[in-house]
């Protein structure tokens, strides 16, 4: 331990973890409007024609109208959502996509036109044609009306989820008090897909984007600034804005290491590398604009991910890093991920969630549940789980599943079909293929969720995924610390041969050069107080990262250099698509 540094609970140095990273943009020809008055000044220049505010589902339309639209010199105001089909009609249309399950649904291939009475929309278009004065059309689907000025009103996925918890309804649904999981499901499988198609179809016509995550402090950039920002992000390392959430099994490690509120009961997980969920803060001098990280995937997929990865995955980002904290908490749910053919057949996904647990920290009794014990009876195992789900008795997981001790920097590989979970007192960096929510819980230790409801268990799906031949010997030989040394500082640590990701670990006290292999790379500083990412050819500015932070290196950077800024040395683990 260094002299003068106070000993804390989990780390022995000051944490510099940045919860709100801002990626500073270099000067561009675009314009930034940092508050409501500057937005109004810019938009008030439009006196004739049609301004369309295309809003992402979850945007507060009342406040948008009150604070911005009503301050314009509007001749005719149209809330496009008054032309939507009825709640009953939409529910019937989405029945197949939403299913009866609390968690799982099917991706919707609907267009925004499917949600509207298009005969009325056509009449509205005719009524507005060559209308004198200023017309403003706003709402989800407002771009059904041809715009002279098109404004996307943006909100991040995490902010939407927080608003669901406060009573936000889904589009054309009176479901304020509905189960949060069902609200999220409707957003994830339906509304966000439709909204992203709207962006896809209209991005070239966009004039401005309003960041409306903070309804009291909206900000706006024009199309040139937006496009220039995406270009800059594809040519430099960057971090997304992480978020943290409590859970029934949550722990205490992230409170200290990630500089979180110590008064909270716990933090269970953090998404710090999931474009579908996370956001990016773009810095323009003293102003930041927060956009969904998914925008970068949607509009710069080839540059971000590389031609080979884009050709394979399209506009789906294939790598996910997240943190699972059970330090002084409880076990995760016992679970399994579907095999590729099952997720294709049942849910229309093209690949599944193969993953791994990289251990950032443990207490002496930290464990990982992984694979079946030898000679397990499939019938007995399934019968006991069914009895446990019905409440007849508790399930004895230790009777059927291997429990391995876990220590710092162990790496457990978890190909789909393998039963697994993290035990208590284990801090996990989960590195996985990015398919989000397709986890089949088998047993949750008899607990209820923080909402007081039983957490969803999916035995029918799970039984069809489990690979019972993945026993103790197979797991020990195939899935635990499969280390292949490449050099004095570089090791391949996984993933399993059935998985498309490869992870490499770098141990260094000076500087190392790291190749990206023609793929987008995601990495985390798993040891050391901080390090500096530098460009070998001077193409990007130095970028400092800190312990436990996840960052992205676009495929356009063939090799990057990382310099350790800790006298005790550094370790970094990164993943790419092989």
Protein Blocks (a to p, Z undefined) as FASTA:
>chain_A
ZZhiacdfkbccdcfbdfbbccdddddfbdcdfbfklmmmmmmmpmgdjddddddehiaf
klmmmmmmmmpccfbdcdfklmpccfklmmmmmmmmnombfkbccddfbdfklmpcfklm
mmmmmmmgopghjdddedehilmpccfbdcdddddfklmmmmmmnopacehiackkgcfk
lmmmmmmmmmmmmmmmmmmmmmmmpmbdcdfkbmmlccdddfklmmmmmmmmmmcccddd
ddddddfkbcfklmmmnopafkbmbdfbdcfbbfklmccdddehjaccdddfklmmmmmm
mmmnopklmmmnopadfbdcddddfehiacddddddddfklmmmmnopabdcddddddfb
dcfkbccdedjaehiafklmmmmmmmmmnopaccdfklmpccddddehiacdddehiacd
ddehiacddddddehjaccdfbgghpacfkopacdddfklmmmmpcfklcfklmmmmmgo
pacdfblmbccfbdcfkbcbdcdddddfbbccddekhpacddddfbdjbdcdddfklpac
cddddehiacdddfklmbdcdddfbfnbpaddddddZZ
